[in-house]
């Protein structure tokens, strides 16, 4: 069993090693960091959406901005769109689960806001529709996906496509990249660390 544990850890390390050596992906992470920092500096907000484990990651990353990351500082306006269960279940029931995020983006999104969608496959219909709605509003769109980018690759301003097809490894890297963005945005806006 210990060898299996080591193998799982090593596969996670291998994906992260591919990210470290991928100059294109590193540049995209830098661009997303700058876009998020600029949005906050301009008084805009950052919204997140995802399904399942990616919803948990979306909520986690939104809390890093609206709460704190490394340091005590003013809160930054950020929210995960699935946290209102009454809204989510009503819209899914009355319309379709496919539009639960796009309707909320239409109601809350403003030009210059950022929408970050997490989908390991890149093919989640509700995330795709949210990105389309955000684009129509004039929001900056960021997609965290797996290797291929799926259908989302053509529906976002910035594509962060983790070089893996293995869902747990992709999600582990999404959190790592999200933490990098949070740390660097906090440093940029509050001169910390």
KEZA-468868 format. One record per atom (N, C-alpha, C, CB): y, z, x. Coordinates in steps of 0.1 Angstrom, whole numbers, plus 2048, in hexadecimal, padded with zeros to 3 digits. Glycine has a CB too. Example, Ala and Ser with C-alpha at 12.3 -4.5 7.8 and 13.67 -1.06 7.14 Angstrom:
KEZA-468868
7C784E884/7D384E87B/7DF84E884/7D385A871/7EA847880/7F5847889/80084F881/7FA83988D/
***
This chain:
KEZA-468868
7F4800808/800800800/80D800809/80080C7F7/80D807814/81880781C/81C7FA821/816811828/8127F1824/8157E4829/81B7DC81E/8087DD82D/8177DE811/81D7D7806/82C7DB805/8167DA7F9/82E7E8806/83C7ED806/8457E7810/83C7FD807/83F7E681D/8477E0828/8497D1825/83F7E1835/83F7CA81F/8417BC81C/84C7BA812/8347B6816/84D7C2808/8577C17FD/8657C3804/8557CB7F2/8667CE80C/8737D0813/8777C581C/8727DD81B/86D7BF823/86F7B482C/8747A8824/8637B1834/86E7A5819/87379A811/88179B80D/86A798805/8867A780A/8937AA806/89C7A8812/8957B8801/8987AD81E/8A07AB82A/8A179C82E/8997B3836/89679582C/89678682F/8A077F827/88878082C/8A278281A/8AC77B811/8BA77F816/8AA780803/8BC78B81A/8C979081F/8CC78982C/8CA79F820/8C2787834/8C4780841/8C877283F/8B778184A/8C276C835/8C775E832/8D575D82D/8BE758827/8DA768826/8E8768822/8F176A82E/8EA774818/8ED773837/8F5776843/8F776984B/8EE78084C/8EE76084B/8EF754854/8F474884C/8E175185A/8F774983F/8FB73E837/90A73E836/8F573F828/91173683F/91F73683F/926732832/92472D84B/91F72882B/92572481E/92572F814/91D718819/91A736813/91974280A/92374D80E/90B747809/92475081B/92E75A81F/93C75681C/92C75C82F/93F74981D/94D744819/94F74680A/94E73681D/945743802/9467457F4/9497547F0/93A7407ED/94275D7F7/94476B7F5/95276F7F8/93A7747FD/95776A803/96576C807/96F7677FD/968766815/96C75B7F8/9757557EE/97575D7E1/9707477EB/9697627DD/96876A7D1/9707777D3/95976D7CD/96E77D7DE/9767897E1/9857877E0/97278E7EF/98A77D7E6/99877A7E5/99C7777D7/99B76E7EE/9947707CF/99876C7C1/9987797B9/98E7627BC/98F7827BB/98E78E7B3/99A7977B7/9817967B5/99D7997C4/9A87A17C8/9B579B7C3/9A97A17D7/9B778E7C3/9C37887BE/9C478A7AF/9C37797C1/9B97897A8/9BA78B799/9BF799796/9AC789793/9B97A379D/9BD7B179A/9CC7B379E/9B47BA7A2/9D07AD7AA/9DE7AE7AE/9E77A87A4/9DF7A77BC/9E379E79D/9EB797793/9EB79E785/9E7789791/9E37A9784/9E37B0778/9D87AB76E/9F07AF771/9CF7A3774/9C479E76C/9B87A776C/9C0790770/9AD7A4765/9A17AC765/9957A4769/99F7B1757/98A7AB76C/97D7A5770/9737A9766/9797A977F/96D7A075F/9627A2756/95579E75C/96579B748/94A7A5758/93D7A275D/93379F751/9377AD766/929797753/91F796749/91179274F/92378B73E/907796749/8F979474E/8EF798743/8F779B75B/8E3795745/8D879973C/8CE7A2744/8D178D736/8C87AC73D/8BD7B4743/8C27BB74F/8B17AB746/8BB7B975B/8BF7BF767/8CD7BA76C/8B57BC772/8D07AE769/8DD7A976C/8E87AF764/8DD79A76B/8E57B3758/8EF7BB750/8F17C8756/8EA7BD741/8E77CF75B/8E87DC762/8F17DA76F/8DB7E2766/8EE7CF776/8F67CC782/9057C977E/8F07C078A/9077C2773/9157BF76F/91C7CC76C/9147B6762/9157D5765/91B7E2761/91E7EA76E/9127EA758/9157EA777/9167F1784/9237EC78B/90A7EF78D/9247DF78D/92F7DA794/93D7DC78D/92D7CB797/93D7DA780/9497DD779/94E7EB77B/9477DA76A/9447F477B/94880377D/94D80578B/93B80B77B/9497FD795/94E7FF7A3/95D7FC7A3/9477F67AD/9617F279A/9707EF79A/9777F9791/9727E1795/9727FB785/97A80477B/97981377F/97480276D/96F816786/96E82478B/974826799/95F82978B/96B8257A2/96F8257B1/9638207B9/9738337B5/96681B7C5/95B8177CE/95A8217D9/95D8097D3/9638207E3/9628297EE/96D8347ED/9648227FB/9788317E7/98383A7E7/98A83D7DA/98E8347F1/9908487D9/99884B7CD/9A48427CD/99D85A7CC/9A583B7C1/9B08317C0/9B282E7B1/9AE8247C8/9BC8277AE/9BE8237A0/9B281B79B/9CC81C79E/9AF81C78E/9A4814789/9A8805788/9A081977B/99F7FC789/9A17EE787/99B7E977A/99C7E6794/9A27E1773/99D7DD765/9917D4766/9A87D675E/9857DA764/9787D3765/96F7D875B/9737D3773/9677CF755/95D7D474A/9517CA74A/9647D573D/9467D0747/93A7C8744/9397C5735/92C7CF749/9377B9731/9397B5723/92E7B971A/93A7A6722/9237BF71E/9187C3716/9197D1711/90B7C071C/9237D9716/9237E7713/9267EC705/92D7EE71D/92B7E36FD/92E7E66EF/9227E26E7/93B7DF6EA/9187EB6E5/90C7E76DE/90E7E36CF/9027F26DF/9187E96C9/91A7E56BB/91F7D66BA/9257EE6B4/9287D26C3/92C7C46C4/9207BB6C7/9377C36CF/9197BF6D2/90E7B76D7/9047B46CC/9087BD6E3/9007BE6C5/8F57BD6BB/8FA7B66AF/8EF7CA6B7/9077B86AB/90D7B16A0/90E7A26A2/91A7B769C/91379E6AE/9157906B1/9077896B3/91E78E6BD/8FE7906B9/8F178A6BB/8EA7886AE/8E87936C4/8EC7916A5/8E6790697/8ED78668F/8E679E691/8FA78668E/90277E685/90377068A/90F784683/90476E697/90676169D/8F975D6A5/9137606A6/8F97616B2/8EE75E6BB/8F17666C8/8ED74F6BE/8E676A6CE/8E77706DB/8ED7676E5/8D97756E0/8EC75A6E3/8F27506EC/9017516ED/8EF7426E7/9087576E3/9177586E3/91C7666E5/91C7526D6/9147706E8/91977D6E8/92477F6F3/90D7876EB/9227786FE/92C779709/938770707/926777716/936764702/94075A701/94B75E6F6/93B74C6FD/9467656EC/94F76A6E1/9587756E7/94776F6D5/95277D6EF/95A7886F5/9647836FF/9507936FB/95F779707/969773711/97476C709/961768719/9717666FE/97C75F6F6/98676A6F1/9767586EA/9817756ED/98A7806E8/9917886F3/9827896E0/98B7896FE/991792709/99778A715/98779B70E/99277F717/996778723/9A4772723/98C76D726/9AA77272E/9B876C730/9B776373D/9C3777731/9C075973D/9C1751749/9C475A755/9CD747748/9BC758760/9BD76076C/9B476B76D/9CB76576D/9AD76F762/9A3779762/997773769/99F77E754/98D77B76E/981777774/97577A76C/98077D783/96C77176A/95F774763/95477276E/95D76B757/94C77D770/94177C779/93477D771/942787784/92C772771/92077276A/914773773/91F765761/90A77B770/8FE77D779/8F2778771/8FC78C77C/8EB76E777/8DF768771/8D676477D/8E275D767/8CB76A77E/8C276778A/8BE758789/8B677078B/8BB75377D/8B674677B/8C273C77B/8AF74476E/8CE741777/8D9738775/8D8730768/8DA72E781/8CF733760/8CD72C753/8CF734747/8BF726753/8D4740747/8D674873C/8E1742733/8DA757740/8DD73E727/8E673771E/8F273F71A/8DF733711/8F174C718/8FD753715/907755720/8F9761710/90275472D/90B755738/91174773A/903758745/90A73C738/91072F739/91B72D72F/905724737/918731722/923730718/92F73971B/91D73470A/92D744721/93874D725/940746730/93375B72A/93A740739/941739744/94972D73E/93773474F/943726735/94A71B72F/957720727/941713725/95572B720/961730719/96B735723/95C73C710/96773C72D/970741737/97873573E/969749742/97172B741/97871F747/98271973D/96D71474A/97F718730/988713727/99571C726/981712719/993729728/99F732727/9A7731734/99A740725/9A172D73F/9A872D74C/9A5738755/9B772C749/99973E752/99574975A/98E744767/98B752753/98D74C771/98574977D/97774D77A/98B75178A/96D74577D/96074877A/957749787/95A73D770/94E753787/946755792/93875778D/94A76279B/92E750793/92075178F/91875679A/91B74378A/911761798/9077677A1/8F976279C/9087767A2/8F275A7A4/8E67547A0/8DB7557AB/8E774679B/8D074F7A9/8C674D7B3/8C97407BA/8B874D7AD/8BF73C7C2/8C07317CB/8C67247C5/8B372E7D1/8C071F7BA/8C47127B5/8D27127AD/8BA70D7AB/8D671E7A9/8E271F7A0/8E071B792/8EC7167A6/8D471578F/8D1711781/8DC70977B/8CE71E779/8DD70A76E/8E8703767/8F6709769/8E5703758/8F671576E/90371B770/90A71577C/90172A773/90370F785/909709791/91570078E/8FF70279A/9146F9782/91F6F077E/9296F6775/9186E4778/928703772/93070A769/93871676E/92870F75D/93B71577B/943720780/94C71C78C/93A72B785/95772478E/960721799/9597247A6/96D72A798/95272F7A7/94B7337B3/93C7367B0/95273F7B9/9337307B7/9257327B6/92073B7C2/91D7257B5/91A7467BF/91474F7C9/90574E7C6/91975E7C8/8FE7447CC/8F07427CA/8E87487D5/8ED7337C8/8E27537D2/8DA75A7DC/8CD7517DF/8D57687D6/8CA7507EC/8BF7477F1/8B274D7EE/8C17447FF/8AE74E7E1/8A17537DE/89E74F7D0/8A07637DF/89174E7CC/88C74B7BF/8857587B9/88273F7BF/8857637C0/87F76F7BC/8897797B6/8787767C9/88777B7A9/8917827A1/8957907A7/88C785793/88C7997AB/8907A57B1/8987A37BD/8847AE7B3/89479A7C6/89C7987D2/8AA7927D0/89478E7DC/8AB78A7C5/8B87847C1/8C17907BD/8B67797B6/8BB7987B4/8C37A37AE/8C87AD7B9/8BC7AB7A4/8BF7B07C3/8C37B97CE/8CF7B37D6/8B77BB7D7/8CE7A67D7/8D979F7DF/8E679E7D6/8D57917E3/8E479D7C9/8F079D7C1/8F87AA7C2/8EC79B7B2/8F17B57C2/8F77C27C4/8FE7C37D1/8ED7CE7C1/8F77BF7DC/8FC7BF7E9/9097B77EA/8F27BA7F4/9097AB7E5/9157A27E5/9207A87DC/9127947E0/91C7AD7D1/9267B47C8/92D7C07CF/9207B97BB/9257C87D6/92A7D37DD/9347CE7E8/91F7DC7E3/9307C37EF/9397BE7F9/9477BA7F3/9337B1800/9467B37E8/9537AF7E1/95B7BC7DD/9507A77D5/9547C67D7/95B7D27D3/9627D97DF/9517DB7CC/95A7DA7EA/9607E17F5/96C7DA7FB/9557E2800/96B7CD7FC/9767C5802/9827C47F9/9717B7806/97F7C37EC/98B7C37E2/9927D07E3/9857C07D4/98A7DB7E3/9917E87E4/9997EA7F1/9867F37E3/9937E57FC/99B7E6808/9A77DD808/9927E1814/9A67D2802/9B27C8801/9BD7CE7F8/9AD7BB7FB/9B97D47ED/9C37D97E3/9C97E67E7/9BE7D97D6/9C17EF7ED/9C57FD7EF/9C58017FE/9BB8067E8/9C47F7807/9C57F9815/9BC805819/9D37FC81A/9AF804815/9A680F818/99B80B822/99E81480B/994814827/989813830/98D80E83E/97E80A82A/
***
